[in-house]
Amino acid sequence: MTRNSSDNAYLLDNQQAEAGERFAALSALFDPSTFRHFETVGVGAGWRCWEVGAGGPTVPAWLAERVGPAGHVVATDIDTSWMREAAGYEVLRHDVAAQAPPEGGPFDLIHARLVLVHVADRDQALRSMAEALRPGGWLVVEDGDPALLPQICP
Ligand SMILES: C[S@@+](CC[C@H](N)C(=O)[O-])C[C@H]1O[C@@H](n2cnc3c(N)ncnc32)[C@H](O)[C@@H]1O
């Protein structure tokens, strides 16, 4: 079956078979630098983490291993098809711009990678994430600026 963009409000939705390949590619490209950021802020045993718009499993799995049994990781997404709860983290279907933060906070770390660029009400999403942090906790946002694309790919 062929799909076109009018079939779906979200062009890159996670129901497509290619989504798994896309998440694997994002992971290969960006996980090393993401994990360096986590090391820099000191993610460690016992931390409570919220992975926003997780998509695939690699980031929440890394966090779950790092925080260990004393910590907690919740991975949220509007479509959780590509995550497995058995991997040691909680999986929750959740819209970061429309719903209150998940239970389990306040969080030591909240991370969103390549998510806000897809969210229309990103002010609300940012506010919600900031409010779910413990005092002194870390909000790590990694995102792209589509306005730069024409300069990178002329
Ligand atoms: C480009 S993917 C990035 C996935 C993952 N963060 C990564 O870097 O590999 C964007 C993800 O954001 C999710 N997403 C889009 N809008 C969202 C929203 N309002 N709330 C939560 N997740 C959302 C999508 O379902 C998708 O899994």
The ligand as a Tripos MOL2 file, in Angstrom:
@<TRIPOS>MOLECULE
LIG
   27    29     1     0     0
SMALL
NO_CHARGES

@<TRIPOS>ATOM
      1 C1         12.2730   12.2330   14.9980 C.3       1 LIG1
      2 S1         11.5550   11.1600   16.2280 S.3       1 LIG1
      3 C2         12.8680   11.1900   17.4550 C.3       1 LIG1
      4 C3         12.8240    9.9710   18.3280 C.3       1 LIG1
      5 C4         13.9220    9.9110   19.4050 C.3       1 LIG1
      6 N1         13.7760   10.9950   20.3650 N.3       1 LIG1
      7 C5         15.2970    9.9380   18.7950 C.2       1 LIG1
      8 O1         15.9720   10.9720   18.8450 O.co2     1 LIG1
      9 O2         15.7050    8.8980   18.2300 O.co2     1 LIG1
     10 C6         10.3090   12.1840   16.9880 C.3       1 LIG1
     11 C7          9.5170   11.4240   18.0450 C.3       1 LIG1
     12 O3          8.7180   12.3830   18.7590 O.3       1 LIG1
     13 C8          7.4470   11.8180   18.9730 C.3       1 LIG1
     14 N2          6.4930   12.9040   19.1880 N.ar      1 LIG1
     15 C9          6.0040   13.7790   18.2660 C.ar      1 LIG1
     16 N3          5.1430   14.6400   18.8360 N.ar      1 LIG1
     17 C10         5.0820   14.3050   20.1580 C.ar      1 LIG1
     18 C11         4.3670   14.8150   21.2860 C.ar      1 LIG1
     19 N4          3.5100   15.8550   21.1400 N.pl3     1 LIG1
     20 N5          4.5490   14.2410   22.5000 N.ar      1 LIG1
     21 C12         5.3930   13.1780   22.6240 C.ar      1 LIG1
     22 N6          6.1010   12.6370   21.6030 N.ar      1 LIG1
     23 C13         5.9470   13.1920   20.3910 C.ar      1 LIG1
     24 C14         7.1940   10.9870   17.7160 C.3       1 LIG1
     25 O4          6.1790   10.0340   17.8850 O.3       1 LIG1
     26 C15         8.5780   10.3710   17.4830 C.3       1 LIG1
     27 O5          8.7320    9.1510   18.1620 O.3       1 LIG1
@<TRIPOS>BOND
     1     1     2 1
     2     2     3 1
     3     2    10 1
     4     3     4 1
     5     4     5 1
     6     5     6 1
     7     5     7 1
     8     7     8 2
     9     7     9 1
    10    10    11 1
    11    11    12 1
    12    11    26 1
    13    12    13 1
    14    13    14 1
    15    13    24 1
    16    14    15 ar
    17    14    23 ar
    18    15    16 ar
    19    16    17 ar
    20    17    18 ar
    21    17    23 ar
    22    18    19 1
    23    18    20 ar
    24    20    21 ar
    25    21    22 ar
    26    22    23 ar
    27    24    25 1
    28    24    26 1
    29    26    27 1
@<TRIPOS>SUBSTRUCTURE
     1 LIG1         1 GROUP 0 **** ****
